[in-house]
Amino acid sequence: MLVAGWVRRLSADRRRLAALVASLALPAGLLLTAAGPAQAASYEVTATIAVGRYPQGVGVDPSTGTVYVTNGADGGTVSVIDEATNSVTATINTGGDPYGVGVDPSTDTVYVVNNNVANGYGYVSVIDGATNTVTATINTGPESYPVWVGVDPATDTVYAANQGNGVGSSVSVIDGATNTVTATIGVDNYPEGVGVDPSTDTIYVSNFLDGTVSVIDGGTNTVTGTIAVGSNPEGVGVDPSTGTVYVANEAANTVSVIDAATGTVTGTIYVGGSGSDPYGVGVDPSTNTVYVTNLVGGTVSVIDGATNTVTATIGVGAEPLGLGVDPSTHTAYVANYGADGTVSVIAPQFSDTDLAIAQPASITADATGPSGAIVTYPAPAVTDGDDTSPPAASCTLASGTVFAIGTTTVNCTATDPDDSNSPVSTSFTVTVRGAAAQLADLSQAVHGVGPGNSLAAKVQQAQTDLAAGNVAGACGTLGALINAVSAQSGKSIPAGHAAQLIADAQRIRSVLAC
């Protein structure tokens, strides 16, 4: 007869049982894969949250940014964590010994499996996520001892794995709309983890004593297949986007990779080191990443689902057990069952290198005074592929400031802490032309204009004076040029052309401070 101590992962009986079956061979045909090279992203524990004593199961509601953690002691409670602040915002009393927790984001409902040893039955607490209150209690049968739970939001159905003698090794099927048990499905010995694929209405249940996974058709509530995996399978994670199931084999220190389409094990990944005891499994379908807690090792193994390799091993709290993932933020939450009573928050640090800044064209402008000219220019375009509001470029000298006569290099940068290639930079030149360069242009502009070559001669004289350092002479000559052009405006020189020549000469005089 099963007793309450079996529900506690760390009980002496549980450990002895694991030792007895640890020597069982892996099923034939499994490929044992060693850890591979690191991915571009790194992983960090970004927060540690104190919860109740002996935290066990973790459920995440991405739609509300809320995490639910069961606490095995403290009279049976659930800690409610706000993802935005990484703080406990409520504590819900469920009684009994709460273990697994499942969330239905479509109804904002939380399901917690409990064992009530005193009364000899197991039950599921139904929690309203909006009010953090228990709204129903579902009896799963005498001595059922449910441990893990899975939820299918597509069908509003809950699946609780039962280990007790009263209902045998089975799965209770619960209608989420009526909160009633509608079926009880027999599986192999000592069911543990429950994984659900809503896209195929398929449920995967690990069976600890037999080293198997039972495949259940959610439409008929029947076992359609049994898959041999490693020794003492525990947690089950499903990636619906790739049709892959991941099973942590505690005694074998491996994770079995199952192709859901064929119901076959396509790979086995060694995690955590000898005696690490892999336990909980969480999947981030959006990044094809799998997280596995190593109960004895005190770590979390990160697996690249594309290559079936361990890409990182992260130290967390003592005896990490349950694990939940929020795919909207790519954040994992780990219940540390040991004495510290905490939840470790793991966030990937993506190698984001798509920040870019455009190269502007160089600018040439005429000085308008002795100090140069005010030059305006558009800010260089900044792009960031994963940011709808990329940062603005910052430039020195800034647009709209006075640029001295000559050539100035403008340096521009853009910074985004989310990009590893930040800051990005570019440069361009601003050339402000002085009186000599503008006189050269004016010489070309008056060539062949007006009667004879008197205008060209005046510009040439101003150039000669300026080259000799005779600024006063150049100023006087330019004044005479302006008078001559004014006299011919609308006559031998079109009025519009005359106005432009006068403006050019006046600007040069301003540069010379005439």
N, C-alpha and C positions, 0 to 999 in steps of 0.2 A: 504493500500500500504506500502510495506517495504521501509524503508529509510536507509541512510548510517549508522545512529547511531546503527542500529541493528547488523551491522557487528562487531562493537566494543564491545568486551565482557563485558566491564565495564560500558556500557551506563546505564543511569537511566531507560530507557524503558526496557532494557534487565533484569535489576534487578527486576523491578516490575513484569514482566512476570514470572520470576522464582519464585517469592513469591506466585503468584496466583496458580501455579500448584504444589508447594512444598508439599501440603497436600495430593496429590494423593497417594492412597495405592499402595504398591508393588504388582505385579501380584501374583496370588495364586501359591503356591508350591515352592516359593523361600526359600532357606535356608540361614538365616542370620548368617554369621560366624564371630566370634570375632577374634582379632589378636592373633597369636600364639607365641610360644617361638622363641627367636632369632636364626638365622642360625649361622653356624661356621664362615662365613665371616662377616666382618663389612664393612660399607660404609662411605666414606669420601668425602667432597667437596675438591678436590685437586687444583682447580683453579677457579678464577672468571674473566671472560673476558668482558671488556667494549665493547659494540656494539652501534647501533643506538638507537634512542628513541622508546619506546614502542615495544620491540621485541616480536614477536608473534609465528610464526611457526619455526620448526627446521627440517632440512633434513640432513641425513648423507650418505656420500659415502665411504663405507669401503675400496673400491678398491684403492682410492687415499688418504685416511686419511683426508678427507675434510668435514667440517660442514658448512651448509648454514642456515642463520638466517634472517627471514624477519623483517623489521623495519617499524611499522605502520606510524610513523611520518617521518621527514627528507625528505619529498617529495616522499617517496616510494623507499626504498633501500633494498638490500640484503647484509649482511655482510658475507664474506668468511673467515672461520677460518681454520688454519692449525692445525690439531690435535697434531702433533709432538711438536709444540712450544706453543700451546694455544694462538695464536696471530692472529689478523685480518690481512689478507694479501691483501684483496681487498674489495671494496665496489661497488656494481653494482646497477645502477639506473633502476628501473622498472616502476616508476611512479605509479599513483593511490594509492591504499591502499593495499599493499601486505600482505597476510595472510598465508595461508597454503603453504607448500613447499614439493615437492616430488622429489626423485632422482632415476634415472635409472643407476645403476653402469655399466651395460653392454654396454651402449652407452656414458657414462660420460655426461649425460644430466640432467639438473635441470629444474623442472617445478614449477612456482610460480603463484598462483591465485591472481588476483587483482580486485579491484572494482574501477571503474572510475565514481564517482557520477556525476561529472560535465557533462559528455557526456551520462550518463544514461545507461551504459553497463558494463559488466564484461568481463575479459579476462585472458588468461593464458600466462605468459611470458616464453619463452623457452630460457634457458641459456646453452651455451657451457661451460662445466666444465673445458675444457683445456685452453680456452682463457678468461673466465669470461666475456663474452659478450652476450647480448641478440640477438639471431639469428632469432627469430620469435615471433609474437604476435597472439594468437588465440582468436577470439571473441567468447564468449560463449552465446551471445544473449543479447538483450536489457533488462535492469533491472534484469539480472540474478543473480548478486551478489554472485559469488562463494566464498566459505570460506575455505574448506579443499580439499585436493587432495590426491589421491593414485595412485601408479604406479605399473603396472605388467610387470616386465622385461622379463618374459617368452614370452609375446605376444606383447611387445612394445606398450602397451596401457595405457592411462592416464584417470583417472576418477576424475571429479571435481564436488563437491556437490554444487548445486545452491539453494539459498534461496529466490530469487527475484520473483516478480509478472510476469515479462516478460515471463519466461519459466516455471513458477510454481515451486513447490518443485520437483527438478529433479536432475539427474546426467548426466553431459555431458561426452560422450565417445569420446576420442581423439586418433587418429591414430598417434603414435609417429614417424612413418616413413614419413608421409606427413604433419603432423601438421594441421590436419583438424578434425572438429567435425563430426563423422560418425553416431552418434545416440544420442538421448536424452531420458533418461529413467525416467518415473515418479515414485516418491517414496512417503512416508508419509510426514506429515507436518514438514517443517523446518529442512531439512537434515543438519547434522553437520559433524561428523567424518567419515572418509573413511578408511577402512582396506582392504588389498588385500592378498589373499592366492594364490600365483603363482602356487603352487603344484596342486590345484584343479580348477584354473581359476575362483575363486569365489570372489565376492566383497561384503563387509559388510558396510552398511551405517546407522549411527544412526540418528534417527528422533526426534529432541528436543521436539516438542510440543506433539507428540503422545506417547512418551515413548516406542518407538519400534526400531527394527533394520531390515532394508530391506536387503534381501539376493538376490544378482544378479548373474545370470549365465553369465560369461564373454563370453561364446561361442555364446549365443543367444541374449545377451543384454536384458534379461527379468527378472522381479522379480519373483523368484521361491518360496519365503517364507517371512513371516513377524514374527519376534520374539518379544514378549513383554518383556521389561527389566524394569529398574527402572525409576524414575522421572527425566526428562530432561537429556537424554543421550547425552554425548559429544564425547570425544575421543574414538577411536577404535584401538585396537592392536591385531594382529594375530600371533599365534605361529604355523607355518606350521609343525614343527617337532612333535607336539602333537595334531594337529587338534583342537586347542582351540582358542576362540575369547574372548577378554576382552573389556568390555564397561564401561566407567566411567559415573556414574549417578550423575550429579551435585547436584540436589536438595535432593536426597536421601542419599548423602554421602556414596555411595556404588560403588562397581565394580561388574557387572554381568559377570559370567563365562559361556560361551556358548560352548557346544559340537558341533563342526562343522558337524560331521557325522550325528547327529540326529536333529540338529537345535533346541536344547532345552537348557534352562538355568539349569545348574547343580549345581550352587552355587552362593551365593552373599556374597561379602567380604566388611565388614565395614571398611572404611579408614578415616584417617584424623581427626576424631572427629566431633561433631555437628557444622554445618555451615562452614565446611572446603572447600566445593565446589570442589570435584575432577573433573579434566578437561582433561589434556593430558594423553595419554597412550603410553608407549614404551615397546617393548618386546626384550629380549635377548634370542633367542632360544637355544643358545649353553650352557646356564646355567639354562634355564627354570626359568628365573627371569622376573618379570613385574614391571615397574616403572610407578607411577601415580602422576601427579602434583596436589596439592591441592591449588586452586587459592586464596582463602581467608586465608587459614591456613598458607601459605608461606612455605610449606613443600613438600617433595616428599615421598610417601609411597612406600616401596619395598615389593613386594609380591613373596613368594615362589610358583611357579606354580605347584609344586608337591603336596603341602598340602593346597593350597589356603588360606594361612595365611600371615598377614603382619609381616614381620620379622625386619623391621627397618623403622624409620621415620626420615628424614633428613631435617634440616633447610636449606633453600636456600635463594634467594633474594625475593624481594617484588612481590607478585602476579604472581607466576610461571604459565606459560600458556602452550606453546608447549614443546614437549620433543622428542628427537631422541636418538637412541642407536646405537653404533658401536659394533656389536657382535664379531668382530675380536679382539677388545681390552677390551670388556666388560665395556665400558665407556658410561655414559649417559650425554646428554647435555640438559640443561633446560633453556628456554627463560623466563627471569624475566620481565614481562610486566610493572611492577611498575616503580616508579620514578628513580630507579637506572640504568635501561637500561643495563642489564648485562646478561651473560650466565654463569650459574653454571655448573662446570664439576664434575661429580660424578664418582668415581672409587671404585670398590669393593676391599677390602683388604682380599684376600683369606687366609684361615687358612691352609697353606701349611706345612705339617709335614713329608714329605717323604725323607728329607735329611738323609743319613746314611753313616757311616764309618765302614769299616771292621776291625775285630780284628786280627792283625798280630800274627804270632807265635813268641815265644821267641827265642833269638839267644844266642849261646855259641861260643866263639872264644878264641884262645890262644894268650896270650900277646906276643908281638914281641920285646919289650923293657921294660925298667924300668917304663915308663909312661903308659904302656898298649898296645893297638892295635888300628889301624884304622879299623873301622867297617862300612861296607856299607850294606844297606838294601833297598828293594823296598818300595816306599811310600804306605801306606794303601789305598786300593781302596775306592773311594767315589762315591756314587750313589745318583741321584736325579731324581725321576720318571718323572718330568715335565721339565727337563733341559737336553738338548742334550750335553751340555758342563758343567758338574758339576765342582764345585771348587776343587782345589787340596788340599791335606792335608798338614799341616805344623807341623813339629815335632821338639822337643827339647829333647836330642841332635840330631843334624841333621846327616843324613847319610854321611859317608865319613870323620867324625871327629874322634879324638882320644878318646877312652873310657878307663877309668882307670881300673886297676885290681880290680876285685870284681864285684858286681851286680849293674847295673844302670837301673832305670826306665825311659823309653822314653815315653813322652806324646805327642799325636798327636791330632790336631783339624782341623775341616773344617767349614767354615763360608759361609752362603748364606743369605743375608738380606731378600730374598723372602720367606724363610722358618721360621715359628714361632718356630721350635725346634732347630734353629741355635743358637750357634754353637753346633756341635756334637763332641764328643771326644772319644778316646780310648787310651790304653797304652799297652806296652809290655816291657819285660826286656831283657837287653844285659848283659851277664855274661862273663867277661874276666878272663881267668884262669892264675894264676901266676906260678912261678917256681915250687912250691911244688906240685900243681895239675899236671903239665906237667911231673914232675919226676915220679909221680905215674903211669902215662900212659906209660912212657919210661920203667919203671920196668916191666910192662906187656909185652911190645914189645920185650925185650931182653931175656925173659924167654925161655930157651931151645935153644937159638941161639948161634952159634959158639962153639968152643972147651970148654968143661967143663962148669963151671958156673962163669967164670971170668967176663963176661960182667954184669951179674946180680949182682955180688958182688960189682962192681964198682958203679953201679947205687944206690945200697943200701947204700954205703959209702957216696955218694953225698947227699942222703936224710938225713943221720945222721948228716953230717956236716951242712947242711942248717938248720935243726931243732935246732942245737946247736948254730946257729948264726955265724958259721964259713963259711962265704961266700967265702973267698979265698980258703979254703979247697975244697968246693964244685966245685969251678971253676977248680981247678987243677985236681980233679978226673974226671970231665967231659972231660977235655982235654985228659986225659989218655984214656978214653973210646973211644973218636974219633979216636985216633991213633990205638987202638987195632982193631976197626971195619975196619979201612982203610986197615990194614995189612991183614985181612981175606976176604976183598971184592973180589968176584969172585972165592973164594976158598971154605972155609967152610960156608961162608955167600954169598948168591946170590947178585950180584952187585946192583940190584934195591933195595933190602931190606937194604943193607948196606948204600946206598945213603940216604934212608929215616931216618935211625937211626942217621946218622951223622947230617942231617938237623935238626932233633928234638933236638939233644944235643947242636948244635950250637945256636939254638933259645933260649934254656934255659939259655945258657951262656950270650946271649944278654940281657935277662930279668934281670939276676944277675949283668949286667954291668961288666962282667969279662974282 
